[in-house]
Amino acid sequence: MLKEKEIVETASVMSIAERLAFMELPLETRRRILVKQAEQAARFYEEEQATRERELWQGGDIVES
Protein backbone atom coordinates (compact mmCIF):
# COMPACT_ATOMS: atom_id res chain seq x y z
CA MET A 1 0.00 0.00 0.00
CA LEU A 2 1.18 3.53 -0.73
CA LYS A 3 2.18 5.82 2.08
CA GLU A 4 0.92 9.39 2.20
CA LYS A 5 4.47 10.82 2.02
CA GLU A 6 5.23 8.78 -1.12
CA ILE A 7 2.13 10.09 -2.86
CA VAL A 8 2.71 13.74 -1.98
CA GLU A 9 6.33 13.72 -3.11
CA THR A 10 5.77 11.89 -6.39
CA ALA A 11 7.20 13.73 -9.36
CA SER A 12 6.20 11.26 -12.04
CA VAL A 13 3.01 9.79 -13.39
CA MET A 14 1.48 7.22 -11.07
CA SER A 15 0.90 3.66 -12.31
CA ILE A 16 -2.57 2.18 -12.42
CA ALA A 17 -1.81 0.16 -9.27
CA GLU A 18 -0.69 3.33 -7.47
CA ARG A 19 -3.82 5.18 -8.57
CA LEU A 20 -6.04 2.35 -7.35
CA ALA A 21 -4.18 2.30 -4.03
CA PHE A 22 -4.73 6.05 -3.72
CA MET A 23 -8.45 5.63 -4.35
CA GLU A 24 -8.63 3.03 -1.57
CA LEU A 25 -7.33 5.51 1.00
CA PRO A 26 -9.89 7.15 3.29
CA LEU A 27 -11.45 10.31 1.88
CA GLU A 28 -9.85 12.57 4.50
CA THR A 29 -6.41 11.17 3.71
CA ARG A 30 -6.92 11.74 -0.02
CA ARG A 31 -8.07 15.30 0.62
CA ARG A 32 -5.03 16.00 2.82
CA ILE A 33 -2.71 14.64 0.11
CA LEU A 34 -4.40 16.69 -2.61
CA VAL A 35 -4.17 19.86 -0.51
CA LYS A 36 -0.41 19.32 -0.07
CA GLN A 37 0.04 18.69 -3.78
CA ALA A 38 -1.98 21.80 -4.65
CA GLU A 39 0.21 23.88 -2.32
CA GLN A 40 3.33 22.48 -4.00
CA ALA A 41 1.93 23.29 -7.44
CA ALA A 42 1.00 26.83 -6.37
CA ARG A 43 4.52 27.45 -5.04
CA PHE A 44 6.00 26.14 -8.29
CA TYR A 45 3.87 28.39 -10.48
CA GLU A 46 4.62 31.40 -8.30
CA GLU A 47 8.39 31.01 -8.76
CA GLU A 48 9.96 33.60 -11.03
CA GLN A 49 11.74 31.01 -13.20
CA ALA A 50 8.53 29.06 -13.80
CA THR A 51 6.66 32.27 -14.58
CA ARG A 52 9.31 33.31 -17.10
CA GLU A 53 9.28 29.90 -18.82
CA ARG A 54 5.49 29.85 -18.97
CA GLU A 55 5.36 33.34 -20.47
CA LEU A 56 7.85 32.31 -23.15
CA TRP A 57 5.82 29.38 -24.41
CA GLN A 58 2.42 30.95 -23.83
CA GLY A 59 3.29 34.40 -25.09
CA GLY A 60 2.88 35.78 -28.55
CA ASP A 61 0.05 36.18 -30.96
CA ILE A 62 -2.54 33.53 -31.63
CA VAL A 63 -2.59 32.81 -35.35
CA GLU A 64 -5.55 30.99 -36.80
CA SER A 65 -5.54 29.63 -40.31
CHARMM-style PDB file with segment names, atoms N, HN, CA, C and O in Angstrom:
ATOM      1  N   MET     1       0.840  -1.191   0.000  1.00  0.00      PROA
ATOM      2  CA  MET     1       0.000   0.000   0.000  1.00  0.00      PROA
ATOM      3  C   MET     1       0.881   1.249   0.000  1.00  0.00      PROA
ATOM      4  O   MET     1       1.951   1.254   0.608  1.00  0.00      PROA
ATOM      5  N   LEU     2       0.445   2.279  -0.664  1.00  0.00      PROA
ATOM      6  HN  LEU     2      -0.424   2.275  -1.158  1.00  0.00      PROA
ATOM      7  CA  LEU     2       1.183   3.530  -0.729  1.00  0.00      PROA
ATOM      8  C   LEU     2       1.101   4.283   0.588  1.00  0.00      PROA
ATOM      9  O   LEU     2       0.091   4.233   1.291  1.00  0.00      PROA
ATOM     10  N   LYS     3       2.176   4.976   0.905  1.00  0.00      PROA
ATOM     11  HN  LYS     3       2.996   5.017   0.334  1.00  0.00      PROA
ATOM     12  CA  LYS     3       2.183   5.823   2.083  1.00  0.00      PROA
ATOM     13  C   LYS     3       1.896   7.252   1.641  1.00  0.00      PROA
ATOM     14  O   LYS     3       2.221   7.643   0.520  1.00  0.00      PROA
ATOM     15  N   GLU     4       1.292   8.016   2.520  1.00  0.00      PROA
ATOM     16  HN  GLU     4       1.028   7.698   3.431  1.00  0.00      PROA
ATOM     17  CA  GLU     4       0.917   9.393   2.197  1.00  0.00      PROA
ATOM     18  C   GLU     4       2.125  10.192   1.720  1.00  0.00      PROA
ATOM     19  O   GLU     4       2.018  10.921   0.734  1.00  0.00      PROA
ATOM     20  N   LYS     5       3.268  10.077   2.388  1.00  0.00      PROA
ATOM     21  HN  LYS     5       3.355   9.485   3.189  1.00  0.00      PROA
ATOM     22  CA  LYS     5       4.474  10.824   2.019  1.00  0.00      PROA
ATOM     23  C   LYS     5       4.915  10.477   0.601  1.00  0.00      PROA
ATOM     24  O   LYS     5       5.327  11.362  -0.149  1.00  0.00      PROA
ATOM     25  N   GLU     6       4.837   9.203   0.222  1.00  0.00      PROA
ATOM     26  HN  GLU     6       4.503   8.484   0.831  1.00  0.00      PROA
ATOM     27  CA  GLU     6       5.226   8.782  -1.116  1.00  0.00      PROA
ATOM     28  C   GLU     6       4.334   9.422  -2.171  1.00  0.00      PROA
ATOM     29  O   GLU     6       4.814   9.811  -3.236  1.00  0.00      PROA
ATOM     30  N   ILE     7       3.067   9.530  -1.889  1.00  0.00      PROA
ATOM     31  HN  ILE     7       2.678   9.213  -1.024  1.00  0.00      PROA
ATOM     32  CA  ILE     7       2.128  10.093  -2.865  1.00  0.00      PROA
ATOM     33  C   ILE     7       2.353  11.586  -3.022  1.00  0.00      PROA
ATOM     34  O   ILE     7       2.348  12.094  -4.144  1.00  0.00      PROA
ATOM     35  N   VAL     8       2.549  12.299  -1.922  1.00  0.00      PROA
ATOM     36  HN  VAL     8       2.553  11.886  -1.011  1.00  0.00      PROA
ATOM     37  CA  VAL     8       2.711  13.745  -1.984  1.00  0.00      PROA
ATOM     38  C   VAL     8       3.978  14.120  -2.733  1.00  0.00      PROA
ATOM     39  O   VAL     8       3.988  15.095  -3.484  1.00  0.00      PROA
ATOM     40  N   GLU     9       5.054  13.353  -2.534  1.00  0.00      PROA
ATOM     41  HN  GLU     9       5.045  12.561  -1.924  1.00  0.00      PROA
ATOM     42  CA  GLU     9       6.331  13.716  -3.113  1.00  0.00      PROA
ATOM     43  C   GLU     9       6.546  13.151  -4.512  1.00  0.00      PROA
ATOM     44  O   GLU     9       7.624  13.333  -5.078  1.00  0.00      PROA
ATOM     45  N   THR    10       5.580  12.487  -5.075  1.00  0.00      PROA
ATOM     46  HN  THR    10       4.704  12.338  -4.615  1.00  0.00      PROA
ATOM     47  CA  THR    10       5.766  11.888  -6.386  1.00  0.00      PROA
ATOM     48  C   THR    10       5.956  12.971  -7.443  1.00  0.00      PROA
ATOM     49  O   THR    10       5.239  13.971  -7.461  1.00  0.00      PROA
ATOM     50  N   ALA    11       6.926  12.759  -8.315  1.00  0.00      PROA
ATOM     51  HN  ALA    11       7.509  11.946  -8.300  1.00  0.00      PROA
ATOM     52  CA  ALA    11       7.203  13.726  -9.363  1.00  0.00      PROA
ATOM     53  C   ALA    11       6.889  13.142 -10.732  1.00  0.00      PROA
ATOM     54  O   ALA    11       7.016  13.830 -11.745  1.00  0.00      PROA
ATOM     55  N   SER    12       6.486  11.897 -10.769  1.00  0.00      PROA
ATOM     56  HN  SER    12       6.383  11.339  -9.946  1.00  0.00      PROA
ATOM     57  CA  SER    12       6.199  11.258 -12.040  1.00  0.00      PROA
ATOM     58  C   SER    12       4.743  10.806 -12.085  1.00  0.00      PROA
ATOM     59  O   SER    12       3.995  10.953 -11.118  1.00  0.00      PROA
ATOM     60  N   VAL    13       4.374  10.267 -13.206  1.00  0.00      PROA
ATOM     61  HN  VAL    13       4.982  10.148 -13.991  1.00  0.00      PROA
ATOM     62  CA  VAL    13       3.012   9.786 -13.386  1.00  0.00      PROA
ATOM     63  C   VAL    13       2.846   8.502 -12.581  1.00  0.00      PROA
ATOM     64  O   VAL    13       3.713   7.628 -12.598  1.00  0.00      PROA
ATOM     65  N   MET    14       1.740   8.401 -11.887  1.00  0.00      PROA
ATOM     66  HN  MET    14       1.036   9.111 -11.873  1.00  0.00      PROA
ATOM     67  CA  MET    14       1.475   7.216 -11.074  1.00  0.00      PROA
ATOM     68  C   MET    14       0.986   6.075 -11.948  1.00  0.00      PROA
ATOM     69  O   MET    14       0.277   6.291 -12.931  1.00  0.00      PROA
ATOM     70  N   SER    15       1.372   4.847 -11.579  1.00  0.00      PROA
ATOM     71  HN  SER    15       1.947   4.671 -10.781  1.00  0.00      PROA
ATOM     72  CA  SER    15       0.902   3.662 -12.306  1.00  0.00      PROA
ATOM     73  C   SER    15      -0.571   3.416 -11.951  1.00  0.00      PROA
ATOM     74  O   SER    15      -1.115   4.019 -11.026  1.00  0.00      PROA
ATOM     75  N   ILE    16      -1.180   2.536 -12.696  1.00  0.00      PROA
ATOM     76  HN  ILE    16      -0.738   2.047 -13.448  1.00  0.00      PROA
ATOM     77  CA  ILE    16      -2.574   2.178 -12.423  1.00  0.00      PROA
ATOM     78  C   ILE    16      -2.699   1.622 -11.006  1.00  0.00      PROA
ATOM     79  O   ILE    16      -3.629   1.975 -10.280  1.00  0.00      PROA
ATOM     80  N   ALA    17      -1.764   0.754 -10.608  1.00  0.00      PROA
ATOM     81  HN  ALA    17      -1.009   0.468 -11.197  1.00  0.00      PROA
ATOM     82  CA  ALA    17      -1.809   0.164  -9.269  1.00  0.00      PROA
ATOM     83  C   ALA    17      -1.704   1.250  -8.196  1.00  0.00      PROA
ATOM     84  O   ALA    17      -2.398   1.196  -7.181  1.00  0.00      PROA
ATOM     85  N   GLU    18      -0.835   2.230  -8.426  1.00  0.00      PROA
ATOM     86  HN  GLU    18      -0.271   2.273  -9.251  1.00  0.00      PROA
ATOM     87  CA  GLU    18      -0.685   3.327  -7.465  1.00  0.00      PROA
ATOM     88  C   GLU    18      -1.951   4.176  -7.407  1.00  0.00      PROA
ATOM     89  O   GLU    18      -2.354   4.615  -6.330  1.00  0.00      PROA
ATOM     90  N   ARG    19      -2.574   4.406  -8.546  1.00  0.00      PROA
ATOM     91  HN  ARG    19      -2.247   4.050  -9.421  1.00  0.00      PROA
ATOM     92  CA  ARG    19      -3.822   5.179  -8.570  1.00  0.00      PROA
ATOM     93  C   ARG    19      -4.936   4.450  -7.836  1.00  0.00      PROA
ATOM     94  O   ARG    19      -5.705   5.061  -7.093  1.00  0.00      PROA
ATOM     95  N   LEU    20      -5.019   3.140  -8.047  1.00  0.00      PROA
ATOM     96  HN  LEU    20      -4.394   2.644  -8.650  1.00  0.00      PROA
ATOM     97  CA  LEU    20      -6.037   2.352  -7.354  1.00  0.00      PROA
ATOM     98  C   LEU    20      -5.785   2.354  -5.847  1.00  0.00      PROA
ATOM     99  O   LEU    20      -6.726   2.435  -5.057  1.00  0.00      PROA
ATOM    100  N   ALA    21      -4.509   2.264  -5.449  1.00  0.00      PROA
ATOM    101  HN  ALA    21      -3.745   2.198  -6.091  1.00  0.00      PROA
ATOM    102  CA  ALA    21      -4.178   2.297  -4.029  1.00  0.00      PROA
ATOM    103  C   ALA    21      -4.564   3.643  -3.435  1.00  0.00      PROA
ATOM    104  O   ALA    21      -5.055   3.708  -2.308  1.00  0.00      PROA
ATOM    105  N   PHE    22      -4.346   4.716  -4.185  1.00  0.00      PROA
ATOM    106  HN  PHE    22      -3.947   4.664  -5.100  1.00  0.00      PROA
ATOM    107  CA  PHE    22      -4.734   6.052  -3.724  1.00  0.00      PROA
ATOM    108  C   PHE    22      -6.239   6.120  -3.512  1.00  0.00      PROA
ATOM    109  O   PHE    22      -6.703   6.665  -2.510  1.00  0.00      PROA
ATOM    110  N   MET    23      -6.995   5.574  -4.442  1.00  0.00      PROA
ATOM    111  HN  MET    23      -6.618   5.132  -5.256  1.00  0.00      PROA
ATOM    112  CA  MET    23      -8.453   5.626  -4.349  1.00  0.00      PROA
ATOM    113  C   MET    23      -8.987   4.794  -3.179  1.00  0.00      PROA
ATOM    114  O   MET    23     -10.107   5.019  -2.720  1.00  0.00      PROA
ATOM    115  N   GLU    24      -8.205   3.849  -2.705  1.00  0.00      PROA
ATOM    116  HN  GLU    24      -7.296   3.666  -3.078  1.00  0.00      PROA
ATOM    117  CA  GLU    24      -8.629   3.027  -1.569  1.00  0.00      PROA
ATOM    118  C   GLU    24      -8.355   3.702  -0.229  1.00  0.00      PROA
ATOM    119  O   GLU    24      -8.835   3.240   0.806  1.00  0.00      PROA
ATOM    120  N   LEU    25      -7.591   4.782  -0.240  1.00  0.00      PROA
ATOM    121  HN  LEU    25      -7.201   5.156  -1.081  1.00  0.00      PROA
ATOM    122  CA  LEU    25      -7.329   5.507   1.003  1.00  0.00      PROA
ATOM    123  C   LEU    25      -8.606   6.181   1.487  1.00  0.00      PROA
ATOM    124  O   LEU    25      -9.490   6.476   0.683  1.00  0.00      PROA
ATOM    125  N   PRO    26      -8.715   6.426   2.782  1.00  0.00      PROA
ATOM    126  CA  PRO    26      -9.886   7.145   3.290  1.00  0.00      PROA
ATOM    127  C   PRO    26      -9.987   8.536   2.659  1.00  0.00      PROA
ATOM    128  O   PRO    26      -8.975   9.142   2.307  1.00  0.00      PROA
ATOM    129  N   LEU    27     -11.198   9.025   2.523  1.00  0.00      PROA
ATOM    130  HN  LEU    27     -12.020   8.533   2.809  1.00  0.00      PROA
ATOM    131  CA  LEU    27     -11.451  10.313   1.875  1.00  0.00      PROA
ATOM    132  C   LEU    27     -10.639  11.448   2.508  1.00  0.00      PROA
ATOM    133  O   LEU    27     -10.056  12.262   1.792  1.00  0.00      PROA
ATOM    134  N   GLU    28     -10.598  11.508   3.823  1.00  0.00      PROA
ATOM    135  HN  GLU    28     -11.071  10.847   4.405  1.00  0.00      PROA
ATOM    136  CA  GLU    28      -9.853  12.574   4.500  1.00  0.00      PROA
ATOM    137  C   GLU    28      -8.363  12.522   4.155  1.00  0.00      PROA
ATOM    138  O   GLU    28      -7.727  13.561   3.974  1.00  0.00      PROA
ATOM    139  N   THR    29      -7.818  11.324   4.066  1.00  0.00      PROA
ATOM    140  HN  THR    29      -8.335  10.481   4.213  1.00  0.00      PROA
ATOM    141  CA  THR    29      -6.405  11.172   3.710  1.00  0.00      PROA
ATOM    142  C   THR    29      -6.169  11.657   2.291  1.00  0.00      PROA
ATOM    143  O   THR    29      -5.196  12.363   2.029  1.00  0.00      PROA
ATOM    144  N   ARG    30      -7.054  11.283   1.371  1.00  0.00      PROA
ATOM    145  HN  ARG    30      -7.844  10.709   1.583  1.00  0.00      PROA
ATOM    146  CA  ARG    30      -6.918  11.743  -0.021  1.00  0.00      PROA
ATOM    147  C   ARG    30      -7.002  13.256  -0.100  1.00  0.00      PROA
ATOM    148  O   ARG    30      -6.231  13.887  -0.823  1.00  0.00      PROA
ATOM    149  N   ARG    31      -7.931  13.839   0.639  1.00  0.00      PROA
ATOM    150  HN  ARG    31      -8.557  13.327   1.226  1.00  0.00      PROA
ATOM    151  CA  ARG    31      -8.066  15.304   0.618  1.00  0.00      PROA
ATOM    152  C   ARG    31      -6.809  15.976   1.151  1.00  0.00      PROA
ATOM    153  O   ARG    31      -6.354  16.974   0.592  1.00  0.00      PROA
ATOM    154  N   ARG    32      -6.245  15.437   2.230  1.00  0.00      PROA
ATOM    155  HN  ARG    32      -6.615  14.626   2.685  1.00  0.00      PROA
ATOM    156  CA  ARG    32      -5.033  15.995   2.816  1.00  0.00      PROA
ATOM    157  C   ARG    32      -3.869  15.927   1.813  1.00  0.00      PROA
ATOM    158  O   ARG    32      -3.094  16.875   1.687  1.00  0.00      PROA
ATOM    159  N   ILE    33      -3.758  14.811   1.114  1.00  0.00      PROA
ATOM    160  HN  ILE    33      -4.388  14.041   1.217  1.00  0.00      PROA
ATOM    161  CA  ILE    33      -2.712  14.638   0.111  1.00  0.00      PROA
ATOM    162  C   ILE    33      -2.903  15.644  -1.028  1.00  0.00      PROA
ATOM    163  O   ILE    33      -1.948  16.288  -1.462  1.00  0.00      PROA
ATOM    164  N   LEU    34      -4.130  15.769  -1.501  1.00  0.00      PROA
ATOM    165  HN  LEU    34      -4.906  15.246  -1.148  1.00  0.00      PROA
ATOM    166  CA  LEU    34      -4.404  16.691  -2.609  1.00  0.00      PROA
ATOM    167  C   LEU    34      -4.154  18.147  -2.221  1.00  0.00      PROA
ATOM    168  O   LEU    34      -3.698  18.938  -3.045  1.00  0.00      PROA
ATOM    169  N   VAL    35      -4.449  18.501  -0.978  1.00  0.00      PROA
ATOM    170  HN  VAL    35      -4.820  17.858  -0.308  1.00  0.00      PROA
ATOM    171  CA  VAL    35      -4.165  19.863  -0.505  1.00  0.00      PROA
ATOM    172  C   VAL    35      -2.666  20.125  -0.534  1.00  0.00      PROA
ATOM    173  O   VAL    35      -2.230  21.187  -0.978  1.00  0.00      PROA
ATOM    174  N   LYS    36      -1.866  19.158  -0.060  1.00  0.00      PROA
ATOM    175  HN  LYS    36      -2.220  18.295   0.300  1.00  0.00      PROA
ATOM    176  CA  LYS    36      -0.410  19.316  -0.066  1.00  0.00      PROA
ATOM    177  C   LYS    36       0.118  19.444  -1.488  1.00  0.00      PROA
ATOM    178  O   LYS    36       0.979  20.280  -1.763  1.00  0.00      PROA
ATOM    179  N   GLN    37      -0.400  18.613  -2.391  1.00  0.00      PROA
ATOM    180  HN  GLN    37      -1.099  17.934  -2.168  1.00  0.00      PROA
ATOM    181  CA  GLN    37       0.044  18.686  -3.777  1.00  0.00      PROA
ATOM    182  C   GLN    37      -0.359  20.012  -4.427  1.00  0.00      PROA
ATOM    183  O   GLN    37       0.406  20.571  -5.213  1.00  0.00      PROA
ATOM    184  N   ALA    38      -1.537  20.512  -4.110  1.00  0.00      PROA
ATOM    185  HN  ALA    38      -2.159  20.058  -3.472  1.00  0.00      PROA
ATOM    186  CA  ALA    38      -1.981  21.799  -4.645  1.00  0.00      PROA
ATOM    187  C   ALA    38      -1.084  22.930  -4.136  1.00  0.00      PROA
ATOM    188  O   ALA    38      -0.757  23.850  -4.886  1.00  0.00      PROA
ATOM    189  N   GLU    39      -0.690  22.861  -2.875  1.00  0.00      PROA
ATOM    190  HN  GLU    39      -0.956  22.114  -2.265  1.00  0.00      PROA
ATOM    191  CA  GLU    39       0.211  23.879  -2.322  1.00  0.00      PROA
ATOM    192  C   GLU    39       1.567  23.832  -3.016  1.00  0.00      PROA
ATOM    193  O   GLU    39       2.155  24.874  -3.306  1.00  0.00      PROA
ATOM    194  N   GLN    40       2.067  22.621  -3.282  1.00  0.00      PROA
ATOM    195  HN  GLN    40       1.590  21.774  -3.046  1.00  0.00      PROA
ATOM    196  CA  GLN    40       3.335  22.483  -3.996  1.00  0.00      PROA
ATOM    197  C   GLN    40       3.228  23.059  -5.410  1.00  0.00      PROA
ATOM    198  O   GLN    40       4.136  23.748  -5.875  1.00  0.00      PROA
ATOM    199  N   ALA    41       2.128  22.778  -6.083  1.00  0.00      PROA
ATOM    200  HN  ALA    41       1.390  22.218  -5.706  1.00  0.00      PROA
ATOM    201  CA  ALA    41       1.929  23.286  -7.436  1.00  0.00      PROA
ATOM    202  C   ALA    41       1.842  24.809  -7.431  1.00  0.00      PROA
ATOM    203  O   ALA    41       2.411  25.468  -8.300  1.00  0.00      PROA
ATOM    204  N   ALA    42       1.131  25.367  -6.453  1.00  0.00      PROA
ATOM    205  HN  ALA    42       0.668  24.832  -5.747  1.00  0.00      PROA
ATOM    206  CA  ALA    42       1.002  26.828  -6.367  1.00  0.00      PROA
ATOM    207  C   ALA    42       2.371  27.478  -6.165  1.00  0.00      PROA
ATOM    208  O   ALA    42       2.695  28.476  -6.808  1.00  0.00      PROA
ATOM    209  N   ARG    43       3.173  26.897  -5.259  1.00  0.00      PROA
ATOM    210  HN  ARG    43       2.910  26.086  -4.737  1.00  0.00      PROA
ATOM    211  CA  ARG    43       4.523  27.448  -5.037  1.00  0.00      PROA
ATOM    212  C   ARG    43       5.348  27.382  -6.312  1.00  0.00      PROA
ATOM    213  O   ARG    43       6.075  28.323  -6.631  1.00  0.00      PROA
ATOM    214  N   PHE    44       5.241  26.278  -7.045  1.00  0.00      PROA
ATOM    215  HN  PHE    44       4.650  25.514  -6.786  1.00  0.00      PROA
ATOM    216  CA  PHE    44       5.998  26.136  -8.287  1.00  0.00      PROA
ATOM    217  C   PHE    44       5.605  27.221  -9.286  1.00  0.00      PROA
ATOM    218  O   PHE    44       6.473  27.867  -9.873  1.00  0.00      PROA
ATOM    219  N   TYR    45       4.322  27.422  -9.481  1.00  0.00      PROA
ATOM    220  HN  TYR    45       3.616  26.897  -9.004  1.00  0.00      PROA
ATOM    221  CA  TYR    45       3.870  28.388 -10.483  1.00  0.00      PROA
ATOM    222  C   TYR    45       4.077  29.832 -10.044  1.00  0.00      PROA
ATOM    223  O   TYR    45       4.002  30.743 -10.868  1.00  0.00      PROA
ATOM    224  N   GLU    46       4.333  30.050  -8.770  1.00  0.00      PROA
ATOM    225  HN  GLU    46       4.394  29.310  -8.100  1.00  0.00      PROA
ATOM    226  CA  GLU    46       4.616  31.400  -8.296  1.00  0.00      PROA
ATOM    227  C   GLU    46       6.103  31.749  -8.393  1.00  0.00      PROA
ATOM    228  O   GLU    46       6.471  32.915  -8.250  1.00  0.00      PROA
ATOM    229  N   GLU    47       6.961  30.755  -8.635  1.00  0.00      PROA
ATOM    230  HN  GLU    47       6.662  29.808  -8.751  1.00  0.00      PROA
ATOM    231  CA  GLU    47       8.394  31.005  -8.764  1.00  0.00      PROA
ATOM    232  C   GLU    47       8.668  31.824 -10.018  1.00  0.00      PROA
ATOM    233  O   GLU    47       8.017  31.650 -11.048  1.00  0.00      PROA
ATOM    234  N   GLU    48       9.638  32.711  -9.910  1.00  0.00      PROA
ATOM    235  HN  GLU    48      10.167  32.852  -9.073  1.00  0.00      PROA
ATOM    236  CA  GLU    48       9.955  33.597 -11.026  1.00  0.00      PROA
ATOM    237  C   GLU    48      10.404  32.817 -12.260  1.00  0.00      PROA
ATOM    238  O   GLU    48       9.987  33.127 -13.376  1.00  0.00      PROA
ATOM    239  N   GLN    49      11.252  31.806 -12.065  1.00  0.00      PROA
ATOM    240  HN  GLN    49      11.591  31.554 -11.159  1.00  0.00      PROA
ATOM    241  CA  GLN    49      11.739  31.011 -13.199  1.00  0.00      PROA
ATOM    242  C   GLN    49      10.589  30.323 -13.926  1.00  0.00      PROA
ATOM    243  O   GLN    49      10.543  30.330 -15.156  1.00  0.00      PROA
ATOM    244  N   ALA    50       9.669  29.733 -13.183  1.00  0.00      PROA
ATOM    245  HN  ALA    50       9.707  29.727 -12.184  1.00  0.00      PROA
ATOM    246  CA  ALA    50       8.526  29.056 -13.802  1.00  0.00      PROA
ATOM    247  C   ALA    50       7.644  30.056 -14.539  1.00  0.00      PROA
ATOM    248  O   ALA    50       7.131  29.769 -15.621  1.00  0.00      PROA
ATOM    249  N   THR    51       7.473  31.224 -13.945  1.00  0.00      PROA
ATOM    250  HN  THR    51       7.889  31.457 -13.067  1.00  0.00      PROA
ATOM    251  CA  THR    51       6.659  32.265 -14.581  1.00  0.00      PROA
ATOM    252  C   THR    51       7.293  32.692 -15.902  1.00  0.00      PROA
ATOM    253  O   THR    51       6.604  32.833 -16.912  1.00  0.00      PROA
ATOM    254  N   ARG    52       8.602  32.896 -15.889  1.00  0.00      PROA
ATOM    255  HN  ARG    52       9.162  32.782 -15.069  1.00  0.00      PROA
ATOM    256  CA  ARG    52       9.308  33.309 -17.102  1.00  0.00      PROA
ATOM    257  C   ARG    52       9.181  32.250 -18.198  1.00  0.00      PROA
ATOM    258  O   ARG    52       8.900  32.579 -19.350  1.00  0.00      PROA
ATOM    259  N   GLU    53       9.387  30.985 -17.842  1.00  0.00      PROA
ATOM    260  HN  GLU    53       9.615  30.718 -16.906  1.00  0.00      PROA
ATOM    261  CA  GLU    53       9.276  29.905 -18.825  1.00  0.00      PROA
ATOM    262  C   GLU    53       7.865  29.816 -19.393  1.00  0.00      PROA
ATOM    263  O   GLU    53       7.683  29.642 -20.598  1.00  0.00      PROA
ATOM    264  N   ARG    54       6.876  29.935 -18.525  1.00  0.00      PROA
ATOM    265  HN  ARG    54       7.024  30.076 -17.547  1.00  0.00      PROA
ATOM    266  CA  ARG    54       5.485  29.850 -18.970  1.00  0.00      PROA
ATOM    267  C   ARG    54       5.151  31.002 -19.912  1.00  0.00      PROA
ATOM    268  O   ARG    54       4.464  30.801 -20.914  1.00  0.00      PROA
ATOM    269  N   GLU    55       5.623  32.195 -19.605  1.00  0.00      PROA
ATOM    270  HN  GLU    55       6.181  32.358 -18.791  1.00  0.00      PROA
ATOM    271  CA  GLU    55       5.357  33.343 -20.468  1.00  0.00      PROA
ATOM    272  C   GLU    55       6.007  33.172 -21.832  1.00  0.00      PROA
ATOM    273  O   GLU    55       5.458  33.617 -22.840  1.00  0.00      PROA
ATOM    274  N   LEU    56       7.173  32.530 -21.875  1.00  0.00      PROA
ATOM    275  HN  LEU    56       7.619  32.168 -21.056  1.00  0.00      PROA
ATOM    276  CA  LEU    56       7.851  32.311 -23.148  1.00  0.00      PROA
ATOM    277  C   LEU    56       7.051  31.398 -24.071  1.00  0.00      PROA
ATOM    278  O   LEU    56       6.901  31.688 -25.258  1.00  0.00      PROA
ATOM    279  N   TRP    57       6.534  30.288 -23.525  1.00  0.00      PROA
ATOM    280  HN  TRP    57       6.656  30.052 -22.560  1.00  0.00      PROA
ATOM    281  CA  TRP    57       5.816  29.375 -24.413  1.00  0.00      PROA
ATOM    282  C   TRP    57       4.353  29.720 -24.567  1.00  0.00      PROA
ATOM    283  O   TRP    57       3.707  29.237 -25.496  1.00  0.00      PROA
ATOM    284  N   GLN    58       3.809  30.544 -23.681  1.00  0.00      PROA
ATOM    285  HN  GLN    58       4.334  30.936 -22.926  1.00  0.00      PROA
ATOM    286  CA  GLN    58       2.415  30.951 -23.827  1.00  0.00      PROA
ATOM    287  C   GLN    58       2.285  32.301 -24.519  1.00  0.00      PROA
ATOM    288  O   GLN    58       1.212  32.649 -25.011  1.00  0.00      PROA
ATOM    289  N   GLY    59       3.352  33.045 -24.556  1.00  0.00      PROA
ATOM    290  HN  GLY    59       4.223  32.762 -24.156  1.00  0.00      PROA
ATOM    291  CA  GLY    59       3.287  34.400 -25.087  1.00  0.00      PROA
ATOM    292  C   GLY    59       3.179  34.429 -26.594  1.00  0.00      PROA
ATOM    293  O   GLY    59       3.290  33.402 -27.264  1.00  0.00      PROA
ATOM    294  N   GLY    60       2.964  35.607 -27.109  1.00  0.00      PROA
ATOM    295  HN  GLY    60       2.874  36.441 -26.565  1.00  0.00      PROA
ATOM    296  CA  GLY    60       2.883  35.779 -28.553  1.00  0.00      PROA
ATOM    297  C   GLY    60       1.454  35.822 -29.045  1.00  0.00      PROA
ATOM    298  O   GLY    60       0.496  35.635 -28.295  1.00  0.00      PROA
ATOM    299  N   ASP    61       1.352  36.075 -30.333  1.00  0.00      PROA
ATOM    300  HN  ASP    61       2.131  36.227 -30.942  1.00  0.00      PROA
ATOM    301  CA  ASP    61       0.050  36.179 -30.958  1.00  0.00      PROA
ATOM    302  C   ASP    61      -0.541  34.807 -31.252  1.00  0.00      PROA
ATOM    303  O   ASP    61       0.180  33.838 -31.489  1.00  0.00      PROA
ATOM    304  N   ILE    62      -1.841  34.749 -31.230  1.00  0.00      PROA
ATOM    305  HN  ILE    62      -2.427  35.536 -31.037  1.00  0.00      PROA
ATOM    306  CA  ILE    62      -2.536  33.528 -31.633  1.00  0.00      PROA
ATOM    307  C   ILE    62      -2.852  33.686 -33.125  1.00  0.00      PROA
ATOM    308  O   ILE    62      -3.511  34.639 -33.540  1.00  0.00      PROA
ATOM    309  N   VAL    63      -2.373  32.745 -33.900  1.00  0.00      PROA
ATOM    310  HN  VAL    63      -1.837  31.971 -33.563  1.00  0.00      PROA
ATOM    311  CA  VAL    63      -2.589  32.809 -35.345  1.00  0.00      PROA
ATOM    312  C   VAL    63      -3.494  31.668 -35.734  1.00  0.00      PROA
ATOM    313  O   VAL    63      -3.182  30.499 -35.504  1.00  0.00      PROA
ATOM    314  N   GLU    64      -4.622  32.018 -36.326  1.00  0.00      PROA
ATOM    315  HN  GLU    64      -4.875  32.967 -36.512  1.00  0.00      PROA
ATOM    316  CA  GLU    64      -5.546  30.987 -36.797  1.00  0.00      PROA
ATOM    317  C   GLU    64      -5.496  30.951 -38.313  1.00  0.00      PROA
ATOM    318  O   GLU    64      -5.398  31.985 -38.974  1.00  0.00      PROA
ATOM    319  N   SER    65      -5.565  29.746 -38.847  1.00  0.00      PROA
ATOM    320  HN  SER    65      -5.645  28.906 -38.310  1.00  0.00      PROA
ATOM    321  CA  SER    65      -5.537  29.630 -40.307  1.00  0.00      PROA
ATOM    322  C   SER    65      -6.816  29.048 -40.829  1.00  0.00      PROA
ATOM    323  OT1 SER    65      -6.968  28.878 -42.039  1.00  0.00      PROA
TER     324      SER     65
END
